[in-house]
């Protein structure tokens, strides 16, 4: 299992659109378990309702945990998404 | 039989209608937990997935209808619903629940989704709280298919009815068939609510802010909705109903008769022409210009584009929307107002915080100048769309010459970027400003030298001149364009514009007030821009009058000492003069 912490840098944090981008990436890795969260709450990153429920605002340090055959690629892609502010300007 | 109840709310979409009430059923009650056999679990899971599939078909259909009818921006609201239907982990929890409690799919689904909705509602931030409505709508839709009862109550109504709702969400409004839902009365909402914007777009009379009408009304109760005056009568007495019916019939016949003048100009008997523009908020409304015989779009409010989603719309998306509008106009002019966000229109994606005094706060051009990246993107999109038809650009809330200079600077910047990138645009695009802050009206003579046109925004001009917050119920009755000081500023602005040979328009709902039509003609405005449904009536009045009499009436009104005197003089004259027309001149004082 790989774990990494990244800070949300985009304007509004994990609201609908960024959350849906994150979920779409996580869902592509079918054999891999992907979880995100902060504080005591960790949820399945393939659930849009779960991810939005985190209500992670800007500045939150998000923990990403991946476990499975493609964990490396998956983690790299998710970290990149967060660091690039969810490509919000596109 | 319960007694008659009279309401006074805020009229947000004009017209009169009466009919039996239908109540919007947004949610289902908690389904009973029917115990099932262990052997039936697989069956329940199958039912669940079938219902999800049908819900998806519904939503995709709605999304498509929305795209056609109201444009891509509104349609995007449904994407959130489709995303929820893809939420496999959540449906796995539902299946676990079925297994564990041996209960029906309905009960398990409700329990899981209700839990999510409640937790969203408890969030601190509005953008997360708003998700609760999405969760409940999706849940209701799947439940509807499980129970075999559609949530689309609005689709199977036999006779023309009045819709009573707490407030309307976008998906509710999209189900509105104006042939069957002929009026709307809602507990909540203001002039910029979804209910207001979308009912106006559809041309359905509507009144909002009625507090408890959903509690008082029962299905089938007769309701009268007057979207001109804001009056709503629930269970009217027979005598009242007859009176309203007669008014309504007369009014409808009159409106039908106005089709004859659809293609004709708004020209007085002695040959003075005035342009009648349409105010729109959604691209889908552009077709109303031709339908109601308008001369173009005098005010395209672009806020909705920014409010309908939680991120700033991209340049491409904006180009698409603006192009869609201008193409529907067949060469008639389009005035695009750059975003007027802030104030009562909060804009999450720009990070506008709630303010104590938002109308005077960080809004409109002030936000634009502090967030040049958003502003320039919009200006680029407007410029790019201008290759498809005549577009003018207009800046809102200018209060100082420095702001205009900066805004024009950014406009030039947008042009030079496009030039460098080799992208086409109209190099001669006209630039105008809204006159809605008294400081700018007073100095109109100086501003007229710097822009190509003016457009007077009466709502804000009155609000700032009279120091009346029109959103504050305690003082809203003091808000009136008929105050002699406001009329003076309008007249003053028109003179300054004409002195420098630039045209001056007036946009704002005052332009669609029949009582004001001759006054606006007499004040010398070159264009008045209003809700498109208003155009035929106003055109009729103008075509029945002369510039000479309009001028005389105007002089009388301008010398009034109070707003009441100005209003009463005008309404009395108009009622006498046009006694044969079933037009409502009550106006808003």
Contacts between the chains, C-beta under 8 A, distances in Angstrom:
chain1	res1	chain2	res2	distance
A	11	B	349	6.7
A	11	B	351	5.9
A	12	B	127	6.5
A	12	B	310	6.7
A	12	B	348	6.3
A	12	B	349	7.0
A	12	B	351	7.7
A	15	B	127	4.9
A	15	B	128	7.0
A	15	B	310	5.2
A	15	B	348	7.8
A	16	B	80	5.7
A	16	B	83	7.9
A	16	B	127	7.6
A	16	B	131	7.1
A	16	B	310	5.7
A	17	B	309	7.5
A	17	B	310	6.3
A	17	B	311	5.5
A	20	B	79	8.0
A	20	B	83	5.3
A	23	B	83	7.6
A	27	B	86	7.9
A	27	B	88	7.8
A	44	B	89	4.5
A	46	B	88	6.6
A	46	B	89	5.4
A	47	B	87	5.3
A	47	B	88	7.6
A	47	B	89	3.8
A	47	B	90	5.4
A	48	B	83	5.0
A	48	B	84	6.2
A	48	B	86	7.2
A	48	B	87	5.0
A	49	B	84	6.5
A	49	B	87	5.5
A	49	B	90	5.2
A	49	B	116	5.3
A	49	B	135	6.8
A	50	B	87	8.0
A	50	B	89	6.5
A	50	B	90	7.2
A	52	B	120	7.5
A	52	B	128	6.6
A	52	B	131	5.6
A	53	B	116	6.8
A	53	B	119	5.9
A	53	B	120	6.9
A	55	B	123	5.0
A	55	B	124	7.4
A	55	B	125	6.4
A	55	B	128	4.5
A	57	B	125	6.8
A	88	B	311	5.6
A	88	B	312	8.0
A	89	B	312	7.8
A	89	B	314	7.5
A	90	B	314	6.4
